[in-house]
């Protein structure tokens, strides 16, 4: 057969295999594609092996880096834990020191204490213990008496109130006066003032003998107002040194409050011998004594009852020398008071009529008749002896 485009092929010799037929274009293209594919696959295998090697190298490098990071992190964590431990220990030590100081100084831990993480905080603006409620002010304290037989202001006021309620006329039997004394001496509650020890130890018989020191001669009746003045002079001996002018001035200043009643008299200007109030921790002694005098020299019951200020200043004319000296002083004062006309005439007549109509407590029969004029020649009020006479015996019972 003839080859395409050439001379015809020679026939094969006898005994030889015929040559393979020539490859067609399709076969030659297939062989070329297979070779290219093999070469491409070889390149891809090489690329994959290279990439895997790089991945392994990078993984090893990353693992080594993580090892180094881990080592550094452990070192830093150790340092952090060490510092944190020291800081917490320091905060606890500061708390312990604060508590020790409070124990040593014996004071309360009033501020709020906070152990915040590694910080010890004392909140000075916040209190762990609230402030205690304000305590009520202490009750005023009355100054002590000058001696065991001297009355305090509250004791004198209590006795004057008791005697005034028992016999506002100012006249009573010695036994009744002793019973009033005994009632005032009984201390049933802490508020009861009682009486001085020199009087509290006496029985009613001794107290009645004391009251008879102020009796009308041999009469059964006695005046208790001079007894009150006697006790007052023992409390303030400066009273006996007062001049007639001073007594008249005091009467003039107290005349209007005396007519207004006991309460107005007690709140009026204080007498010259009464002490001023030192501070708020002490009772107002002057006010208590003024109240005692208001009760003693009030000739009308109730808070609106008028106080006989003339009788009061006449009783204050006591003299330590003798009863006669006190009487002379009272007569001089009476002349001055008569000129001043401190008490209106209508009020004066009313007081006088009221005195005559009043009966001493316990009076009956002839005694009641005698009580209207218990002594035909009574001594003036200012003639009551001073501390060396009946005053002294009254306070030293």
C-alpha positions in Angstrom: 0.0 0.0 0.0 1.0 3.4 -0.6 1.8 5.8 2.2 -0.1 8.9 2.1 1.8 11.6 0.3 4.7 9.3 -0.6 5.7 6.3 -2.5 4.0 3.1 -1.6 5.6 1.0 1.2 7.6 -2.0 0.3 6.0 -5.2 1.3 7.5 -6.9 4.3 10.0 -9.7 3.8 8.9 -13.2 4.3 9.0 -14.1 7.9 9.0 -10.6 9.2 6.1 -9.0 11.1 4.6 -6.3 9.3 5.3 -2.8 10.8 2.7 -1.3 12.9 0.4 0.9 11.2 1.3 4.6 11.5 -0.3 6.5 14.3 -3.0 8.8 13.5 -3.1 12.4 14.5 -5.6 11.6 17.3 -3.3 9.0 18.8 -0.4 11.3 18.6 -2.4 14.1 20.3 -3.5 11.7 23.1 0.0 10.6 23.8 1.1 14.3 24.0 -1.7 15.1 26.4 -0.8 12.2 28.7 2.9 13.3 28.8 1.8 16.8 29.7 -0.5 15.5 32.4 2.2 13.4 33.9 4.6 16.3 33.9 1.9 18.6 35.5 1.2 16.0 38.1 4.9 15.7 38.9 5.0 19.4 39.4 1.9 19.4 41.6 3.4 16.6 43.8 6.5 18.6 44.2 4.5 21.7 45.1 2.4 19.8 47.7 5.5 18.2 49.3 7.1 21.7 49.5 3.9 23.2 51.0 3.6 20.4 53.5 7.2 21.0 54.5 6.6 24.7 55.0 3.5 24.0 57.0 5.4 21.6 59.3 8.2 24.1 59.7 5.8 26.9 60.5 3.9 24.7 62.9 7.2 23.8 64.7 8.2 27.4 64.8 4.8 28.4 66.2 4.9 25.7 68.8 8.4 26.9 69.9 7.0 30.4 70.1 4.1 29.2 72.2 6.6 27.5 74.5 8.5 30.7 74.9 5.3 32.7 75.6 4.2 30.1 78.1 7.5 30.4 79.9 7.3 34.2 80.0 3.7 34.1 81.1 4.5 31.7 84.0 7.3 34.1 85.1 5.0 37.1 85.0 2.2 35.2 86.8 4.6 34.2 89.5 5.7 37.8 90.0 2.1 39.0 90.0 1.0 36.4 92.6 4.0 37.3 94.7 3.2 41.0 94.6 -0.5 40.4 95.1 0.2 38.2 98.2 2.4 40.9 99.6 -0.2 43.6 99.0 -3.0 41.5 100.6 -0.8 40.7 103.6 0.1 44.5 103.9 -3.6 45.4 103.9 -4.4 42.8 106.5 -1.5 43.9 108.6 -2.8 47.5 108.4 -6.2 46.3 109.6 -4.6 44.4 112.5 -2.6 47.4 113.4 -5.7 49.6 113.4 -7.5 47.2 115.7 -4.5 46.9 118.0 -4.3 50.7 118.3 -8.0 50.9 119.1 -7.6 48.2 121.8 -4.6 49.9 123.3 -6.4 53.3 123.3 -9.6 51.7 124.6 -11.7 53.4 121.9 -14.4 52.1 119.6 -13.9 51.5 115.9 -16.5 54.1 114.9 -15.3 54.5 111.3 -16.3 52.0 108.6 -13.4 49.8 107.7 -13.2 48.2 104.3 -10.7 45.5 103.1 -11.1 46.1 99.3 -9.1 43.6 97.4 -5.5 44.7 98.2 -6.5 48.0 99.8 -7.4 48.7 103.4 -9.7 51.7 103.6 -10.8 53.7 106.6 -13.9 55.6 105.6 -13.6 58.7 107.9 -16.9 60.1 106.5 -18.9 57.0 107.2 -19.5 55.5 110.7 -19.8 51.8 111.3 -21.4 52.6 114.6 -24.0 55.3 114.5 -23.6 58.2 116.9 -25.4 57.5 120.2 -28.6 59.5 120.6 -28.1 62.7 122.4 -28.3 62.3 126.2 -30.9 64.4 127.9 -29.4 67.2 129.9 -28.6 66.4 133.5 -31.2 67.7 135.9 -30.1 70.9 137.7 -28.3 70.3 141.0 -29.1 72.3 144.1 -26.0 73.6 146.0 -25.6 71.8 149.3 -26.5 73.4 152.6 -24.0 75.2 154.7 -24.4 72.8 157.6 -26.4 69.8 158.9 -28.9 72.1 160.5 -29.3 74.6 157.6 -32.2 74.2 155.1 -31.7 74.2 151.4 -33.9 76.3 149.2 -36.1 73.4 148.1 -36.5 72.2 151.7 -37.5 75.7 152.9 -40.0 76.0 150.0 -41.5 72.5 150.9 -41.9 73.5 154.5 -43.4 76.9 153.7 -45.9 75.3 151.4 -46.9 72.7 154.0 -47.3 75.3 156.7 -49.2 77.7 154.5 -51.6 75.0 153.4 -52.1 73.9 157.0 -52.7 77.4 158.4 -52.6 80.3 156.0 -53.3 82.6 158.9 -49.8 82.0 160.1 -51.0 80.8 163.6 -51.2 77.2 164.6 -50.6 74.9 167.6 -47.2 73.7 168.3 -48.4 70.1 167.8 -49.8 70.8 164.4 -46.6 72.6 163.4 -44.6 69.5 164.5 -46.9 67.2 162.4 -46.3 69.4 159.4 -42.6 69.2 160.0 -42.8 65.4 160.3 -44.7 65.2 157.0 -42.1 67.4 155.3 -39.3 65.2 156.7 -40.6 62.1 155.1 -38.7 61.3 151.9 -41.0 58.9 150.0 -39.7 59.6 146.5 -36.4 60.9 145.1 -38.1 64.2 144.4 -39.0 64.8 148.1 -36.5 67.3 149.5 -37.0 66.3 153.1 -35.4 68.4 155.9 -31.8 68.8 157.2 -30.4 65.9 159.2 -30.6 67.9 162.4 -34.4 68.0 162.1 -35.0 64.6 160.5 -33.7 62.8 163.6 -36.1 64.7 165.9 -39.4 63.2 167.0 -42.6 65.2 167.0 -42.1 66.1 170.7 -38.8 67.8 170.0 -40.3 69.5 166.9 -43.2 70.8 169.0 -40.8 72.2 171.5 -39.0 74.0 168.7 -42.4 75.5 167.5 -43.1 76.7 171.0 -40.1 78.9 170.7 -42.3 81.1 168.5 -45.4 80.9 170.8 -47.5 83.8 172.1 -46.2 83.8 175.7 -47.8 80.8 177.4 -50.4 80.3 174.7 -50.9 77.0 172.9 -50.5 78.8 169.5 -47.4 79.9 167.8 -46.5 81.8 164.7 -44.8 79.8 162.0 -43.8 82.7 159.8 -41.1 83.8 162.2 -39.9 80.2 162.1 -39.6 80.4 158.3 -37.6 83.6 158.6 -35.4 82.1 161.3 -34.5 79.3 158.9 -34.0 81.8 156.1 -31.5 83.8 158.2 -29.6 80.7 159.0 -29.3 80.1 155.2 -28.3 83.8 154.5 -26.9 85.5 157.6 -26.3 88.7 155.5 -30.0 89.4 156.0 -29.5 90.7 159.5 -27.1 93.4 158.2 -29.7 95.0 156.0 -30.4 98.6 156.6 -33.9 100.1 156.9 -33.3 101.8 153.5 -32.5 98.5 151.8 -35.5 96.8 153.3 -37.8 99.7 152.3 -36.4 99.6 148.8 -37.0 95.9 148.5 -40.6 96.3 149.7 -41.1 99.1 147.1 -39.8 97.0 144.3 -41.9 94.0 145.2 -45.1 95.8 146.1 -46.7 95.4 142.7 -45.8 91.8 142.1 -46.9 91.0 145.7 -50.4 92.3 144.9 -50.5 90.3 141.7 -50.2 87.0 143.5 -47.8 84.3 144.5 -46.6 83.4 141.0 -45.9 87.0 140.0 -44.0 87.5 143.3 -41.9 84.4 142.8 -40.9 85.6 139.3 -40.3 89.2 140.3 -36.9 90.8 141.0 -35.0 88.7 143.6 -34.1 90.0 147.0 -30.6 91.4 147.4 -29.2 88.5 149.5 -30.2 85.7 147.2 -27.4 84.3 145.0 -27.4 84.6 141.3 -27.7 81.4 139.2 -24.1 80.3 138.4 -24.9 78.2 135.3 -27.6 76.0 133.8 -26.4 72.9 135.7 -27.6 74.5 139.0 -31.2 75.1 140.1 -32.4 78.7 140.4 -32.0 78.9 144.2 -33.3 82.5 144.2 -36.5 81.6 142.4 -37.1 78.7 144.9 -36.6 81.0 147.9 -38.8 83.7 146.4 -41.5 81.0 146.0 -41.0 79.9 149.6 -41.5 83.5 150.8 -44.5 83.9 148.6 -46.2 80.9 150.2 -45.1 81.9 153.7 -46.5 85.5 153.5 -49.5 85.0 151.3 -52.6 85.7 153.3 -55.0 84.5 150.5 -55.2 80.9 149.1 -54.4 80.1 145.5 -51.8 81.3 143.0 -53.6 84.7 142.8 -53.4 85.2 146.5 -51.7 88.5 147.4 -48.4 88.5 149.3 -48.0 90.8 152.3 -44.7 92.3 151.4 -44.8 94.7 154.4 -45.1 91.8 156.8 -42.2 90.1 154.9 -39.7 93.0 155.3 -40.8 93.6 158.9 -40.0 90.0 159.7 -36.5 90.5 158.1 -35.7 93.2 160.7 -34.1 90.5 162.9 -31.1 91.6 164.9 -28.3 89.3 166.3 -27.9 91.7 169.3 -31.3 91.5 170.9 -35.0 91.4 170.3 -35.2 95.1 171.3 -32.8 96.0 168.5 -34.9 94.2 166.0 -38.0 95.9 167.3 -36.5 99.4 166.9 -35.4 98.5 163.4 -38.9 97.3 162.6 -40.5 100.4 164.0 -38.3 102.6 161.9 -39.1 100.5 158.9 -42.8 100.7 159.6 -42.7 104.5 159.6 -41.0 104.5 156.2 -43.5 102.0 154.8 -46.4 104.0 156.1 -45.2 107.0 154.2 -44.7 104.9 151.0 -48.3 103.5 151.1 -47.2 100.4 149.2 -50.5 98.5 149.9 -53.8 100.3 149.0 -56.0 101.1 152.0 -58.8 98.8 150.7 -56.4 95.9 150.4 -54.9 96.7 153.8 -58.4 96.7 155.5 -59.2 93.4 153.6 -56.1 91.8 154.9 -56.7 93.0 158.4 -60.3 91.8 158.4 -59.2 88.4 157.0 -56.6 88.0 159.7 -59.2 88.6 162.4 -61.7 86.2 160.9 -59.3 83.3 160.5 -59.1 80.7 163.2 -55.9 78.8 164.0 -56.0 75.1 163.1 -57.2 72.9 165.9 -58.9 75.8 167.8 -62.2 75.2 169.6 -64.1 76.7 172.5 -62.2 79.3 174.5 -59.1 78.7 172.5 -60.8 79.8 169.4 -61.9 83.0 171.2 -58.3 83.6 172.3 -56.9 82.9 168.9 -58.6 86.0 167.4 -56.3 88.0 169.7 -53.8 85.5 171.1 -51.7 88.1 172.7 -53.1 91.4 174.0 -49.7 93.0 173.6 -48.1 91.3 170.6 -44.6 92.2 169.8 -44.0 93.7 166.3 -43.1 91.3 163.5 -39.7 92.8 163.3 -39.0 92.1 166.9 -38.4 88.4 166.3 -34.9 87.6 167.8 -32.0 87.1 165.4 -29.7 84.1 165.1 -28.4 84.4 168.6 -31.9 84.1 170.0 -34.8 82.0 168.7 -33.4 81.8 165.2 -30.4 80.0 166.5 -32.4 77.5 168.6 -34.7 76.8 165.6 -31.8 75.9 163.3 -29.9 73.8 165.9 -32.8 71.6 166.9 
